[in-house]
Amino acid sequence: MVDNIPEGFAPHFRKSGLTDPWEPLYSRNTGEAIWIGLRAGPAHANSRGFVHGALISALADNAMGLSCGLWLENISGLVTVGLSLDYLSTARLGQWLEIRPTVLRTGKNLSFCTATIHADETLCARANATFRALQAA
């Protein structure tokens, strides 16, 4: 469903084997963070028809890592050192799921980020992550 995609979102620029089955994914560069969004469909749901927590976790990790990367130079990438999520309510089929990261601090070795995850503007989860920078050769 391409309709009802919020303004500012475009097809997500970062493809991977993990996220390919979840397409179409969308992202938005705010200049300070990379937000990721999708319209929840059957490929995103558990057996109860809720968006699966593992999908929320993986996309939050992706959005927060990409957001930290916006603030760093001369690195070859970031790896996740720690990731925690609190699920506050459910996201359901048909809803627009949106991950909104906020970079807290970046450094030469470690970066810290938080994110809120919304389903049709209802807060459904929050996430925190720590990333280690891989130094460019």
Backbone as CSV, one residue per row, in Angstrom:
resi,resn,N_x,N_y,N_z,CA_x,CA_y,CA_z,C_x,C_y,C_z
1,MET,0.854,-1.175,0.000,0.000,0.000,0.000,0.896,1.233,0.000
2,VAL,0.950,1.939,-1.098,1.782,3.127,-1.209,1.027,4.354,-0.711
3,ASP,-0.290,4.274,-0.669,-1.095,5.400,-0.208,-0.869,5.638,1.287
4,ASN,-1.133,6.840,1.703,-1.080,7.199,3.117,0.311,7.105,3.721
5,ILE,1.329,7.378,2.945,2.686,7.454,3.466,2.902,8.907,3.890
6,PRO,3.294,9.148,5.136,3.444,10.532,5.592,4.449,11.331,4.763
7,GLU,4.202,12.611,4.683,5.070,13.522,3.931,6.498,13.449,4.455
8,GLY,7.441,13.507,3.534,8.847,13.489,3.890,9.484,12.114,3.845
9,PHE,8.668,11.068,3.760,9.198,9.707,3.687,9.368,9.287,2.235
10,ALA,10.432,8.535,1.966,10.729,7.986,0.642,11.145,6.528,0.839
11,PRO,11.184,5.744,-0.230,11.646,4.359,-0.069,12.991,4.317,0.664
12,HIS,13.076,3.416,1.631,14.275,3.326,2.476,15.503,3.018,1.625
13,PHE,16.571,3.756,1.854,17.786,3.676,1.047,18.699,2.522,1.446
14,ARG,18.489,1.917,2.599,19.403,0.882,3.099,18.714,-0.470,3.038
15,LYS,19.067,-1.276,2.066,18.467,-2.598,1.880,19.326,-3.654,2.574
16,SER,18.679,-4.724,3.036,19.409,-5.860,3.596,18.556,-7.110,3.453
17,GLY,19.217,-8.246,3.537,18.502,-9.511,3.459,17.483,-9.677,4.574
18,LEU,17.781,-9.120,5.754,16.844,-9.224,6.868,15.566,-8.442,6.597
19,THR,15.717,-7.230,6.072,14.547,-6.363,5.912,13.822,-6.527,4.582
20,ASP,14.417,-7.202,3.610,13.767,-7.378,2.308,12.338,-7.921,2.414
21,PRO,12.073,-8.931,3.249,10.687,-9.438,3.340,9.702,-8.436,3.933
22,TRP,10.210,-7.389,4.563,9.342,-6.400,5.202,9.039,-5.221,4.298
23,GLU,9.573,-5.202,3.093,9.334,-4.090,2.170,7.844,-3.989,1.846
24,PRO,7.367,-2.785,1.541,8.149,-1.560,1.397,8.401,-0.870,2.734
25,LEU,9.652,-0.500,2.933,10.077,0.307,4.074,10.351,1.719,3.578
26,TYR,10.158,2.683,4.459,10.364,4.085,4.111,11.264,4.730,5.150
27,SER,11.956,5.770,4.753,12.773,6.511,5.707,12.697,7.997,5.402
28,ARG,13.099,8.755,6.405,13.076,10.207,6.315,14.303,10.734,7.038
29,ASN,15.121,11.503,6.360,16.285,12.118,6.973,15.872,13.494,7.480
30,THR,15.858,13.658,8.794,15.460,14.940,9.382,16.632,15.917,9.460
31,GLY,17.829,15.441,9.093,19.035,16.233,9.260,19.734,15.911,10.561
32,GLU,18.987,15.429,11.528,19.543,15.027,12.820,19.377,13.541,13.078
33,ALA,18.484,12.896,12.330,18.212,11.470,12.542,17.577,10.879,11.286
34,ILE,17.635,9.559,11.207,16.947,8.816,10.147,15.741,8.134,10.779
35,TRP,14.564,8.560,10.384,13.335,7.929,10.847,13.000,6.809,9.863
36,ILE,12.485,5.708,10.353,12.050,4.600,9.495,10.568,4.357,9.753
37,GLY,9.828,4.076,8.673,8.401,3.814,8.804,7.934,2.742,7.847
38,LEU,6.779,2.176,8.165,6.125,1.199,7.288,4.645,1.132,7.604
39,ARG,3.891,0.697,6.634,2.471,0.425,6.833,2.382,-1.047,7.220
40,ALA,1.937,-1.353,8.431,1.948,-2.725,8.949,1.030,-3.634,8.139
41,GLY,1.622,-4.741,7.671,0.887,-5.737,6.900,1.150,-7.129,7.448
42,PRO,0.629,-8.144,6.785,0.768,-9.521,7.270,2.220,-9.964,7.477
43,ALA,3.166,-9.491,6.664,4.570,-9.892,6.816,5.203,-9.331,8.090
44,HIS,4.525,-8.415,8.752,5.058,-7.762,9.947,4.429,-8.283,11.232
45,ALA,3.450,-9.176,11.114,2.605,-9.540,12.251,2.944,-10.893,12.861
46,ASN,2.612,-11.012,14.141,2.679,-12.306,14.813,1.340,-13.019,14.629
47,SER,1.161,-14.149,15.277,-0.064,-14.951,15.086,-1.305,-14.269,15.642
48,ARG,-1.155,-13.250,16.472,-2.308,-12.519,17.019,-2.671,-11.287,16.197
49,GLY,-1.901,-11.025,15.136,-2.199,-9.876,14.291,-1.586,-8.582,14.777
50,PHE,-0.669,-8.659,15.728,0.061,-7.478,16.190,1.403,-7.431,15.475
51,VAL,1.959,-6.229,15.299,3.305,-6.111,14.746,4.257,-6.812,15.712
52,HIS,5.097,-7.686,15.167,5.990,-8.504,15.994,7.058,-7.641,16.656
53,GLY,7.319,-7.902,17.920,8.315,-7.155,18.668,9.707,-7.245,18.077
54,ALA,10.033,-8.388,17.468,11.360,-8.536,16.861,11.520,-7.601,15.664
55,LEU,10.462,-7.374,14.916,10.521,-6.422,13.804,10.743,-5.019,14.344
56,ILE,10.023,-4.657,15.395,10.194,-3.341,15.997,11.633,-3.180,16.489
57,SER,12.159,-4.207,17.132,13.524,-4.169,17.634,14.537,-3.984,16.503
58,ALA,14.406,-4.771,15.443,15.357,-4.698,14.330,15.305,-3.334,13.638
59,LEU,14.120,-2.809,13.423,14.017,-1.511,12.754,14.475,-0.363,13.656
60,ALA,14.232,-0.475,14.955,14.725,0.546,15.880,16.250,0.540,15.889
61,ASP,16.850,-0.649,15.917,18.303,-0.780,15.868,18.845,-0.143,14.589
62,ASN,18.209,-0.428,13.472,18.613,0.124,12.172,18.531,1.652,12.190
63,ALA,17.395,2.187,12.613,17.190,3.639,12.597,18.159,4.348,13.536
64,MET,18.388,3.777,14.712,19.289,4.430,15.664,20.738,4.378,15.180
65,GLY,21.162,3.246,14.619,22.523,3.151,14.096,22.762,4.104,12.943
66,LEU,21.809,4.160,12.011,21.945,5.094,10.893,21.964,6.534,11.376
67,SER,21.191,6.822,12.406,21.146,8.183,12.947,22.474,8.564,13.582
68,CYS,23.066,7.672,14.348,24.388,7.962,14.926,25.412,8.170,13.815
69,GLY,25.295,7.383,12.754,26.224,7.505,11.633,26.197,8.863,10.968
70,LEU,25.065,9.562,11.042,24.984,10.911,10.475,25.954,11.870,11.150
71,TRP,26.291,11.608,12.387,27.084,12.525,13.197,28.571,12.175,13.223
72,LEU,28.954,11.079,12.568,30.332,10.605,12.632,31.005,10.667,11.270
73,GLU,32.309,10.918,11.283,33.099,10.942,10.059,34.207,9.910,10.155
74,ASN,34.680,9.481,9.010,35.823,8.572,8.920,35.631,7.270,9.682
75,ILE,34.422,6.701,9.591,34.183,5.369,10.146,33.724,4.467,9.015
76,SER,33.901,3.171,9.210,33.434,2.233,8.188,32.067,1.661,8.550
77,GLY,31.573,1.968,9.720,30.258,1.505,10.136,30.135,1.514,11.642
78,LEU,28.997,1.034,12.112,28.706,0.941,13.538,28.202,-0.464,13.844
79,VAL,28.549,-0.969,15.018,27.991,-2.242,15.479,27.278,-1.992,16.808
80,THR,26.218,-2.713,17.021,25.430,-2.563,18.231,26.130,-3.243,19.405
81,VAL,26.330,-2.486,20.474,26.922,-3.017,21.706,25.820,-3.407,22.680
82,GLY,24.782,-2.594,22.757,23.658,-2.856,23.655,22.385,-2.309,23.059
83,LEU,21.292,-3.027,23.293,19.984,-2.612,22.772,18.926,-3.037,23.771
84,SER,18.074,-2.112,24.178,16.966,-2.458,25.061,15.695,-1.808,24.542
85,LEU,14.591,-2.510,24.736,13.286,-1.995,24.323,12.274,-2.212,25.419
86,ASP,11.364,-1.269,25.533,10.191,-1.413,26.380,8.989,-1.310,25.462
87,TYR,8.137,-2.326,25.495,6.918,-2.328,24.683,5.792,-1.783,25.546
88,LEU,5.192,-0.687,25.094,4.213,0.029,25.893,2.775,-0.243,25.475
89,SER,2.572,-0.548,24.201,1.255,-0.924,23.683,1.476,-1.654,22.367
90,THR,0.406,-2.129,21.771,0.534,-2.907,20.537,0.396,-2.032,19.304
91,ALA,1.049,-2.473,18.247,0.862,-1.898,16.915,0.103,-2.952,16.119
92,ARG,-0.864,-2.532,15.329,-1.752,-3.472,14.639,-1.653,-3.340,13.122
93,LEU,-2.135,-4.365,12.459,-2.173,-4.360,11.000,-2.864,-3.102,10.494
94,GLY,-2.309,-2.514,9.439,-2.884,-1.322,8.828,-2.368,-0.025,9.405
95,GLN,-1.750,-0.071,10.570,-1.254,1.163,11.170,0.086,1.566,10.551
96,TRP,0.380,2.867,10.605,1.675,3.379,10.188,2.604,3.285,11.394
97,LEU,3.653,2.471,11.268,4.647,2.301,12.322,5.822,3.210,12.006
98,GLU,6.261,3.995,12.988,7.323,4.968,12.747,8.317,4.954,13.899
99,ILE,9.594,4.835,13.557,10.678,4.861,14.538,11.328,6.230,14.459
100,ARG,11.396,6.932,15.593,11.915,8.300,15.658,13.109,8.370,16.613
101,PRO,14.309,8.213,16.101,15.495,8.257,16.957,15.893,9.674,17.363
102,THR,16.595,9.739,18.484,17.262,10.948,18.939,18.669,10.548,19.362
103,VAL,19.666,11.119,18.700,21.055,10.833,19.046,21.370,11.606,20.320
104,LEU,21.848,10.881,21.337,22.162,11.502,22.621,23.603,11.984,22.691
105,ARG,24.512,11.156,22.172,25.928,11.520,22.207,26.696,10.620,21.252
106,THR,27.640,11.204,20.543,28.536,10.415,19.706,29.964,10.699,20.134
107,GLY,30.785,9.678,20.031,32.188,9.824,20.376,33.034,9.016,19.415
108,LYS,34.338,9.077,19.606,35.250,8.362,18.718,34.975,6.863,18.709
109,ASN,34.637,6.306,19.880,34.412,4.871,19.981,32.955,4.486,20.201
110,LEU,32.267,5.187,21.089,30.895,4.825,21.443,29.922,5.954,21.135
111,SER,28.700,5.544,20.738,27.616,6.493,20.496,26.363,5.965,21.183
112,PHE,25.503,6.899,21.594,24.312,6.552,22.358,23.090,7.181,21.701
113,CYS,22.006,6.402,21.646,20.802,6.864,20.962,19.566,6.323,21.678
114,THR,18.494,7.045,21.568,17.206,6.606,22.063,16.202,6.764,20.924
115,ALA,15.088,6.068,21.014,14.048,6.209,19.984,12.687,5.961,20.598
116,THR,11.711,6.637,20.038,10.318,6.308,20.342,9.721,5.674,19.107
117,ILE,8.847,4.706,19.328,8.205,3.981,18.233,6.708,4.226,18.349
118,HIS,6.126,4.685,17.253,4.721,5.090,17.257,3.922,4.277,16.240
119,ALA,2.684,3.959,16.592,1.731,3.335,15.678,0.572,4.313,15.530
120,ASP,0.472,4.912,14.347,-0.533,5.964,14.131,-0.505,7.000,15.248
121,GLU,0.686,7.495,15.570,0.923,8.542,16.568,0.733,8.090,18.018
122,THR,0.376,6.828,18.260,0.304,6.304,19.622,1.652,5.696,19.975
123,LEU,2.228,6.124,21.081,3.502,5.580,21.519,3.327,4.102,21.865
124,CYS,4.084,3.235,21.176,3.943,1.802,21.442,5.221,1.167,21.983
125,ALA,6.359,1.847,21.864,7.609,1.306,22.408,8.629,2.422,22.524
126,ARG,9.655,2.148,23.330,10.813,3.038,23.404,12.046,2.153,23.390
127,ALA,13.127,2.691,22.845,14.348,1.905,22.685,15.563,2.743,23.065
128,ASN,16.603,2.054,23.502,17.884,2.680,23.801,18.969,1.788,23.221
129,ALA,20.006,2.400,22.675,21.090,1.600,22.093,22.430,2.297,22.276
130,THR,23.455,1.452,22.324,24.845,1.904,22.342,25.519,1.249,21.150
131,PHE,26.310,2.028,20.409,26.993,1.546,19.216,28.495,1.805,19.328
132,ARG,29.264,0.895,18.776,30.720,1.060,18.688,31.060,1.390,17.255
133,ALA,31.873,2.407,17.063,32.304,2.807,15.724,33.410,1.878,15.231
134,LEU,33.308,1.470,13.974,34.375,0.724,13.317,35.212,1.744,12.571
135,GLN,36.452,1.826,12.906,37.328,2.835,12.325,37.653,2.507,10.870
136,ALA,37.614,3.526,10.033,37.948,3.360,8.616,39.426,3.030,8.494
137,ALA,39.732,2.196,7.506,41.139,1.794,7.303,41.946,2.916,6.704
